[in-house]
């Protein structure tokens, strides 16, 4: 902190203004983005260095990432289920389940994630930040949210969205529960995949065991809880005219001070 105060006084003042965790949300937007390398390590006189005989890269770019992955005879990187035909120098990074095939292309980076697909010339990877800037200025949902989002009670993953329905996988940590809430424009069907769900729907409270389901009509107060000591997994099918996360009215919330967002 002494070195931060000396070389990054603006950052130091911001950090000093944090007294409780709620302050972080207020302070964070004011902090200038700079790495510890540039901000402190290049200036400080209080640094001790120890030689290390190991391979190191900070993976600061896509090109740096391509250097550490094994390649085939044509210089192609195949991370995930990939098939190349007459392609050279193609780098594929995929976490999905689908096959990615290339035919007769050269020197491309293909990054396949659950919520976006990037196809980029190897020599233009530095321009990815421009795409991110466009997403930000356009307030695209890909910049604001991910298909998998962590919550204080667990997480949810959007599996599919189409007109009139949305399918999610909801995972609730042991002993945690969601807020008491209701939706005005959608109904929900919950299928318990593993564990046992304690469900409040209107004035009734029921236990829903694995391979069983329950229907929550729109406009009904409801709450989902994991009463067991193992994670609870539920497939949720939403149906209705509007399926965005702001269609929610909360009445009780165990994590009101810890997060802002859906559920």
JOTAPE-V914526 format. One record per pair of residues at least 4 apart in sequence whose C-alpha atoms are under 6 Angstrom apart, sorted by the first residue. I is the first residue (numbers start at 1). J is the second residue. Records with the same first field share a line. If there is no record, write none. Layout:
# JOTAPE-V914526
I->J, J
This chain:
# JOTAPE-V914526
4->8, 12
5->9, 12
18->23
24->28
36->40
37->41
38->42
40->44
59->64, 65
71->75, 76, 77
72->76
74->88
75->88, 89
76->88, 89, 90, 91
77->91, 92
78->82, 92
79->92, 93, 94
80->94
81->99
82->99, 100, 101
83->101
84->101, 102
85->103
86->103, 104
87->103, 104, 105, 106
88->106
89->106, 107
90->106, 107, 108
91->109
92->110, 111
93->111
94->111, 112
107->122
108->120, 121, 122
109->119, 120, 122
110->118, 119
111->117, 118
112->117
134->138
135->139, 140, 143
136->143
141->145
147->157, 158
148->156, 157
149->155, 156
150->155
151->155
153->172, 173, 176
154->171, 172, 173
155->171
156->169, 170
157->168, 169
158->168
159->167, 168
160->166, 167
161->166
164->239, 240, 241
165->238, 239
166->237, 238
167->236, 237
168->235, 236
169->234, 235
170->233, 234
171->232, 233
172->231, 232
173->231
174->226, 228, 229, 230, 231
175->226, 227
176->226
177->224, 225
178->224
179->252, 253
180->222, 223, 250, 251, 252
181->221, 222, 249, 250, 251
182->219, 220, 221, 248, 249
183->218, 219, 247, 248
184->218, 219
185->240, 242
186->218, 239, 240
187->216, 217, 218, 238, 239
188->216, 237, 238
189->214, 215, 236, 237
190->213, 214, 235, 236
191->212, 213, 234, 235
192->210, 211, 212, 234
193->210, 211, 233, 234
194->210, 232, 233
195->210, 232
196->208, 209
197->207, 208, 225, 226
198->206, 207, 225
199->205, 206, 223, 224
200->204, 205, 222, 223
201->222
202->220, 221
245->262
